[in-house]
Amino acid sequence: MDFLLLMPHNCRVVLEVDGSHHFATANRPDRHKYAAQMRGDRDLKLAGYKVFKFGTAELENRTAASPLLEEFFTDLFQRFHVHAV
């Protein structure tokens, strides 16, 4: 879990940024690491968390990431009825 957002009505939102180190060992795919990631994702969801994942490639360029994140957070806050103060 990289970030935890506590939303209205006791909703817990997890944001994760996953790079290749989450799924690979020595730059080679590692099915055991991948399975561990999927297990962790299932555990969070079963515990009632809403999980949203981003790949590092989506966020490594600030100029490209900015509109993506703005749209995501606009949609997320709308979905969970979060209003600006």
C-alpha positions in Angstrom: 0.0 0.0 0.0 1.5 3.3 -1.1 -1.3 5.7 -0.1 -4.4 5.3 2.0 -7.3 7.8 1.6 -10.0 7.8 4.2 -13.2 8.8 2.4 -16.6 9.7 3.7 -18.8 6.9 5.1 -15.8 4.9 6.4 -14.6 4.0 2.9 -10.9 3.3 2.6 -9.2 3.8 -0.7 -5.7 2.4 -1.4 -3.5 3.8 -4.1 -0.6 1.7 -5.3 2.2 2.5 -7.8 3.6 -0.7 -9.1 6.9 -0.8 -11.0 8.7 -3.8 -12.4 10.3 -4.5 -9.0 6.9 -5.7 -7.9 6.8 -8.4 -10.5 10.4 -9.2 -11.5 13.7 -10.4 -10.0 16.9 -9.2 -11.7 14.7 -7.7 -14.5 13.1 -11.1 -15.3 9.5 -11.9 -14.7 9.0 -13.7 -11.4 5.7 -15.5 -11.1 6.1 -16.0 -7.4 6.4 -12.2 -6.8 3.5 -11.6 -9.1 1.4 -14.2 -7.2 2.3 -12.5 -3.9 1.2 -9.1 -5.3 -2.1 -10.6 -6.4 -2.6 -12.2 -3.0 -2.0 -8.9 -1.3 -4.4 -7.2 -3.6 -7.1 -9.8 -2.8 -6.5 -9.5 0.9 -7.0 -5.7 0.8 -10.2 -6.0 -1.2 -11.5 -8.7 1.2 -10.7 -6.4 4.1 -13.0 -3.8 2.5 -10.5 -1.5 0.9 -11.1 -0.1 -2.6 -7.8 -0.6 -4.5 -6.6 1.5 -7.4 -3.3 0.8 -9.1 -1.0 2.8 -11.3 2.0 1.6 -13.2 5.2 3.6 -12.8 5.3 4.3 -16.5 2.1 6.3 -16.2 3.6 8.6 -13.6 7.3 9.0 -14.4 6.7 11.9 -16.7 5.2 14.8 -14.7 3.7 16.5 -17.7 1.9 13.4 -18.9 0.9 12.3 -15.4 -0.7 15.5 -14.4 -3.9 15.3 -16.5 -4.2 11.6 -15.8 -4.1 12.2 -12.0 -6.4 15.2 -12.3 -9.0 13.1 -14.1 -8.6 10.2 -11.7 -9.0 12.2 -8.6 -11.9 14.2 -10.1 -13.7 10.9 -10.8 -12.7 9.3 -7.5 -13.9 12.3 -5.4 -17.1 12.4 -7.5 -17.7 8.7 -7.0 -17.2 9.0 -3.2 -19.1 12.3 -2.8 -16.0 14.3 -1.7 -16.6 18.0 -2.2 -14.0 20.8 -2.2 -14.3 23.1 0.8 
